[in-house]
Amino acid sequence: TQTLEEETSRYPSVVSLFDIQALQNPGNKYQPEGVARIRSEGKLPVLPHRDIDHPFRGLLASQLECTQCQYRYPVKYDSFDSLSLSFPNVYWVSIFYSFNLSWLC
């Protein structure tokens, strides 16, 4: 279990386009001409490198609430690395009957 801050602190922050001082820093590296463009015709800074996560990785937030007194427990964050899909029984029946397995014998 991780907090949201722990989850997001692993990634470098992105320079805000409203932070003029950070954008005008002479140490910045910028996108090459023609790669990225903004409305003001200025250059965009190179985004910090971020390790690519699995597409089904995420953070689930849950919070319990008492139905009698409406007390809310602190939010709990759980990371997950998989995706589960539930299909109604109607689909399972139609999928099962749509396959002809007689060629296996």
trRosetta pair geometry for C-beta under 8 A, 3 or more apart (Angstrom, degrees):
i j d omega theta_ij theta_ji phi_ij phi_ji
1 76 6.5 -46 -153 -174 132 92
1 77 6.3 125 -171 81 80 63
1 78 5.5 -47 -111 -96 78 68
1 79 7.7 171 -121 5 30 77
2 6 4.3 -126 -171 86 101 125
2 7 5.0 122 117 -58 130 87
2 59 7.2 -81 73 -123 105 114
2 77 5.6 -65 82 105 57 116
2 78 7.9 115 28 -119 67 22
2 79 5.7 27 23 -30 114 112
3 6 4.7 98 53 6 77 101
3 7 7.0 -141 95 -6 41 88
3 77 5.6 121 -124 32 28 137
4 7 5.5 -55 -149 36 34 114
4 8 6.2 14 161 -5 69 110
4 59 6.7 118 -107 148 71 155
4 61 7.5 2 -66 -84 112 118
4 77 5.7 -176 -51 -82 67 157
5 8 6.3 -65 -141 46 27 96
5 9 5.8 34 161 -35 66 111
6 9 5.9 -50 -136 25 25 114
6 10 7.8 35 162 -29 53 94
7 10 7.1 -61 177 11 29 107
7 59 5.2 11 -132 -81 168 146
7 77 6.9 -114 -26 155 132 145
7 79 6.8 163 -106 -80 117 112
8 11 6.1 -62 -168 36 55 105
11 48 7.8 136 173 94 72 122
11 50 5.3 20 -140 -124 103 112
12 48 3.5 -77 86 123 138 161
12 49 7.4 63 20 55 132 52
12 50 6.9 -133 33 -77 86 85
13 48 7.4 70 62 11 33 144
14 47 6.0 -18 -122 -136 99 93
14 48 6.9 -136 -91 18 58 98
15 19 6.2 -120 -174 60 79 125
15 22 5.0 -166 -147 133 108 128
15 23 6.5 136 156 -77 130 69
15 28 7.7 20 -63 -123 168 125
15 45 5.0 30 41 52 145 147
16 19 4.3 94 67 -9 97 104
16 22 7.1 84 47 55 74 141
17 23 7.0 58 -141 -76 44 136
17 38 7.3 167 -136 -133 137 155
19 22 4.0 18 124 26 119 117
19 23 6.2 143 92 -20 69 89
20 23 5.7 -61 -146 40 31 110
20 24 6.1 13 162 -7 68 113
21 24 6.2 -65 -141 46 26 99
21 25 6.9 55 151 -55 60 86
22 25 5.7 -23 -159 -16 36 118
22 28 7.7 102 161 -75 62 128
23 28 7.1 6 -159 -53 33 169
23 42 7.7 31 172 151 130 146
23 45 6.7 -133 -125 -34 67 117
25 28 4.9 108 78 -32 91 100
28 45 5.0 -78 -170 -116 121 111
28 46 7.8 163 176 22 79 81
29 45 6.8 89 74 -159 53 75
29 46 4.5 -19 99 13 101 126
30 43 4.0 24 -170 146 140 132
30 44 6.5 130 -156 76 82 37
30 45 5.8 -69 -102 -106 62 42
30 46 6.5 -167 -125 -29 9 79
31 35 4.6 -135 170 80 107 118
31 36 4.1 15 113 32 168 114
31 43 6.3 -173 48 -172 78 87
31 44 4.7 16 8 68 124 91
31 45 7.4 84 -19 126 80 6
31 46 6.1 145 -65 -80 62 66
32 35 4.8 80 64 -9 79 125
34 37 7.7 -4 -123 -50 21 108
36 43 7.9 86 83 -162 96 58
36 44 4.5 -58 112 35 132 135
37 41 7.2 -13 -163 -119 95 45
37 44 7.7 -122 -75 -15 10 112
38 41 7.2 -112 75 -28 69 14
38 42 5.7 -22 58 55 119 80
38 44 6.0 126 -32 -63 112 99
47 50 7.7 -42 139 -8 109 105
53 57 4.6 -108 166 58 115 136
54 57 4.3 101 63 -26 90 108
54 81 6.0 58 61 -157 146 83
56 80 7.7 -71 144 119 82 93
56 81 6.7 75 99 172 91 38
56 82 5.7 13 127 -150 132 19
56 83 4.0 -107 -142 -29 128 104
57 79 7.1 2 -172 -178 87 100
57 80 7.0 -179 -144 92 46 54
57 81 5.1 -2 -102 -116 84 61
58 79 7.1 177 94 -151 35 63
58 80 5.7 -8 59 56 78 91
59 77 5.5 -7 -177 -168 106 106
59 78 7.3 153 -158 78 57 35
59 79 5.4 -34 -100 -99 68 67
59 80 7.7 169 -91 16 21 76
60 77 7.1 149 76 -156 47 53
60 78 4.9 -21 61 65 100 88
60 79 7.5 165 15 -100 77 16
60 80 5.9 45 -17 -12 114 117
61 75 5.4 -7 -168 -176 103 115
61 76 7.3 148 -155 76 52 44
61 77 5.5 -22 -97 -98 70 74
62 75 7.2 147 73 -158 32 66
62 76 5.3 -25 65 62 85 95
62 78 7.2 3 8 8 111 109
63 72 5.8 12 164 -170 118 103
63 73 6.2 -180 -164 70 70 75
63 74 7.4 -115 -123 128 93 22
63 75 4.8 -44 -76 -101 106 66
63 76 7.0 160 -82 14 51 74
64 72 7.3 158 88 -152 48 54
64 73 4.5 21 59 26 93 124
65 70 6.3 -8 180 -153 106 50
65 71 7.0 172 -153 83 59 41
65 72 4.8 -20 -102 -99 87 75
65 73 7.4 -139 -74 11 41 75
66 69 4.8 7 101 50 135 81
66 70 6.2 -82 73 -26 83 9
66 71 4.5 32 16 43 123 85
66 72 7.8 -125 12 -65 75 36
67 70 7.8 25 -146 -73 15 53
73 76 7.7 0 118 -28 111 102
87 91 4.4 -93 172 71 114 135
87 92 6.0 131 105 -50 118 85
88 91 5.5 101 65 3 73 98
88 92 7.7 -139 105 -3 43 88
89 92 5.4 -54 -151 35 44 114
89 93 6.4 43 154 -21 73 102
90 93 6.1 -56 -154 33 30 109
90 94 6.5 20 154 -11 65 109
91 94 5.9 -60 -146 42 33 105
91 95 5.9 31 157 -19 69 109
92 95 5.8 -55 -142 39 28 109
92 96 6.1 31 158 -22 64 109
93 96 5.8 -56 -147 35 27 112
93 97 6.4 12 161 -6 64 110
94 97 6.2 -61 -143 45 29 102
94 98 6.1 35 157 -30 64 110
95 98 5.8 -56 -145 29 29 114
95 99 7.2 19 161 -14 61 103
96 99 6.8 -70 -165 32 28 101
100 103 7.0 76 114 -8 91 94
101 104 5.1 -16 175 6 83 121
102 105 6.2 -49 -168 23 52 110
